[in-house]
Amino acid sequence: MRVDLLIRNASILTVDDARPRASSLAVHHGRVFALDPEDLRADIEIDAGGAVLVPGFGDAHNHMAWFGQGLGEVDLTGLHALDTLYDRIAERAATLPADAFVIGAGYDHTAIGGHPHRTALDRAAGGRPVVLKHRSGHVTTVNTPVLDRIGVLAGTATVPEGGVVVRDEDGDPTGTLEEQAQTLVNALLVPYPVDDLASAVGAASRVYSAEGLTHVTDCGIGGGWVGRSSLELAAYQRARANGELTVRVQLMPVMDALHPVAGHRDDPHRRGLDLGVCTGFGDEWVRVGPVKVFMDGSLVARTAAMREPFCDRHSHGYLQDDPELLRRNILDAHATGWRIAAHAIGDRAVDTLLDVFTEAFATHPRPDARPRIEHAAVTSPEQVTRMAALGVTPVPQARFLYEIGDTMAEAVGPDRAGSLYRHASFLRAGMRVPGSSDRPVAAGSPLLGMQSMVQRLTATGAVIGADERVDATTALRAYTLDAAWTAGEEHERGSLTPGKLADFVLLSDDPTAVDADRIGSIGVLATYVGGNAVHTTREWLALL
């Protein structure tokens, strides 16, 4: 028999317990045809030269359109001084018309000495409106022209529940808007044109493919402060039609995008999208995932809902909305058939959510519910046990520990720091833990994420939760089979098993065999989706 593609002389890690290793892989019609086949020829045959071949990486929680758009905005990541931030705003403003918005992203107030102030931004931008997104995504800082446009200065703005307009000791707004208050600014910028969003998705795709990603979940489209347009799904479809989408995507509409739906009185539909569209609709390239619910905020911004106050601010944080409204929305969406993916960082938010999950599953039992807690950043042993009993999947981001772990540890103090972004405890309780990044909040390279799962080091070299470390084989499974399981697609991808999609990555070294501090620097030689190369390097091309 003749197949489409045959790769020989590779060190293949299948992530399939029935057959963990192989040395050759046959692909036909976009799927894995066989491992180590005999007497088989192919239209394309490649000697991999001993390269390591693993399943394509998945990112269970990222923000693809947001990241793609950010590639064209003022880059404020990695700064260590407010003056440097103001200089970058001034440089960009000088290139823009007098009435154009200056948009930047990625600043970290804990690294630069505080949030930018609106009057300093006024000077830097020469009076142009300025909108700066905090790296956490849970805070936006703007200048005076923007505050004027949204009615804050005149006192006519209605601040949504779960949002805060930060003011100084004299009661004057500083320009910083927390959580749901960001929607006041979004009204000036959103919706973005679908063509622009499609281009942003394409730009993100190129970065993702170069890092070995073959599937990502965009956690929050279509509305709220995180969505880019009510037509956001169309942007992904357009990117695919234009040939720019090189990774498979699962899309989570935010709860704000759902609305009451009417049907027959015997139908369970209560809250959803038109025509009864819900989780699972789509194909192997673009598929609707769970509905995204925001329960609370961020540890970095000190807005997460905590049982005990933050150690460096006398505050317990807060929920994103009225608890009863959150409850009703989740119950109605679950009854309609949606899977629920709820952002809950603080332990108080986790408590609230688990109570709602308990009620939802008792009222409308569904074996395919697969509820998720996005981040699950601060959890007690009792909560871990309760999560496991409810069949919850936690979706923590190990790379946070390196990039923002020091400030998160300061927020909760030494007695609670060990509970941050658990991993091993979740596994011991019987839960799966998928790999994810929350990009652009943190670096999105899966190999960097794996390294942080193994090391749990902060940028200053401290270890957070040594008992939560996992080995490299577990980390690889998190970014492959467990990520696929979390998306409900473990029968289609996540391991190199005959019949599954031929999504795989060629690496320069074995992430399960090298020293932990080398995992993140392993080279991605090539990325294949459906048996087609979507990213190649000179080293790989030399083998063809």
C-alpha positions, 0 to 999 in steps of 0.5 A, a space after each residue: 500500500 502507498 500512503 501520503 507521508 512516511 517519517 522514518 528514523 525518528 525517536 517517537 514518543 506517542 503518549 499512548 500507554 498501549 505503545 509508548 515508543 516507535 521509530 517510524 510514522 505513517 500518515 494517510 488522509 490527515 490521520 495517523 495510519 500506522 507506527 513502525 509499518 513494514 513494506 509500506 511506501 509513501 508519496 513523501 518519505 523523510 529520514 528524520 535523522 533521529 529527531 524526537 517526534 511527539 504529538 502536537 502541543 495543545 494550549 488549554 487556555 490562551 487568548 489568541 486574537 488578543 495576543 495577535 492584536 498585541 503584536 501590533 501595539 506598543 509592547 510594554 512587557 518586561 519594563 522596569 521603570 515608569 519613565 521607560 513606559 512613558 518614553 515608549 508611549 511618546 515614541 508611538 504617539 509621535 507617529 500617529 495623527 493627533 486624534 489617534 488612540 495610542 494602545 499598549 499592552 503588557 505592563 506590570 505595575 509591580 515591576 515598574 513601581 506602580 500603575 501609570 498616571 493619567 496626567 503623565 500619559 497626557 504629556 507623553 501622548 501629546 493629548 492623544 487618547 491612551 489605553 494601556 492593558 495590564 499584563 494580567 488583562 484584569 486592569 486597564 489604565 487610560 489618560 484624561 481624554 479617555 476618562 472624559 469620553 467615557 463620562 468618568 470625569 463628569 460623573 455620568 459613567 455607570 460603573 458595572 458591578 464587579 468593576 472599580 474606577 481607582 481614585 487617589 486620596 483626594 477622590 480624583 480618578 488616576 486613570 486605572 480601571 479594574 475588572 468590569 470597569 474596563 468595559 467602559 473603555 471597550 465601548 470606545 474600541 470594540 468591535 474591531 473589524 472582522 478582517 483585522 481580527 482575522 489578520 491578528 489570528 493569522 499573526 498569532 498562528 504563525 507564532 504558535 506553529 513555530 512553538 509546536 502548537 497544533 491546538 489552542 483554546 481561546 478562553 473568552 470571545 464575543 463580549 465582556 471586557 475580554 472579547 474583541 467583537 460579537 462576530 469574533 467566531 467569524 474572524 476565525 472562520 475567515 482566517 481559516 478560509 484565507 489559509 492563515 489559520 494553522 492551528 486548530 481552535 476551540 472557542 469559548 464565548 463569554 457568558 455575556 454573549 449568551 442570551 435567553 433562548 426560547 424553544 418548546 416547553 419540553 426543551 431544556 434550553 434556557 440560555 445560549 446562542 441562536 439556533 441552539 448552538 452550544 459546546 461541540 458545534 463545529 469541526 476539527 478546525 474551528 469548534 465551539 467550546 465551553 462558555 466562559 464565566 468570570 467569577 473573580 479577578 487577578 492575584 497580580 492586580 489584587 482583585 481575586 476573591 480571597 478567604 483571607 486578605 492579601 498580605 500587602 493590601 487590606 483587601 479580600 478582593 471581590 467577585 466579578 458580579 452579583 453571586 446570585 446572578 452568577 449562579 443563575 447564569 451558570 445553572 441556566 447555561 449548564 441546563 442548556 447543554 453548555 460545558 462550563 469553564 469558570 475563571 476562579 483564582 481566589 479560594 473564596 471564588 472557588 468556594 462559590 463556584 463549587 457550590 454552584 457546580 454541586 447544585 447544577 449537577 444535582 439538578 441536571 446530571 450530565 456525564 459529559 459536563 466536564 466542568 473546568 476551573 480556569 486557573 484555580 490559583 489558590 486552593 485548600 486541600 479540602 477544595 481539591 478533594 471537593 473538585 475531584 468528587 465533582 469531576 472538575 478539571 483545574 486549568 492552572 498555568 505553571 509558567 505564571 510561577 516563573 514570570 509573576 510568581 514572586 509578586 503572587 507569593 507576596 500577595 498571599 504570604 509564605 503560609 499560602 504560597 505553597 498552594 499557588 497553582 497546584 499540579 501534583 495535588 490535583 493529579 493525586 486526587 485523580 484529576 487531569 491537569 492540562 497544559 496552558 499559558 493564558 497568553 499573552 499574560 505569560 509566555 506561551 511556549 509549551 516547552 517553557 510551560 513544561 519546564 516550569 511544571 518540573 521546576 516551579 521556579 520564580 524569576 528570582 530562583 525561589 521554589 513555589 510549592 516543591 511538593 507540586 512538582 511533576 516529572 517531564 513525562 507528566 508535563 508532556 502528557 499535560 500539553 498533549 493528551 490531557 489538553 485534548 481530554 480537557 477539550 473533549 477531543 481525546 479520541 481525535 488527538 493528543 496521542 500518536 495513535 492510529 486513527 487519530 489526527 496526524 498532528 505532531 511536532 519534531 524536536 531537536 531533543 527529548 523533553 523527557 530526557 534532558 536536564 530540566 533547565 534545558 527543556 524550554 530551549 529545545 528547538 522546534 524543527 517542524 510542526 505538522 497539522 493533519 500530516 501537512 507541514 505548517 512550520 519548518 526550519 532550515 534544519 528540517 528542510 535539509 532532511 527533505 
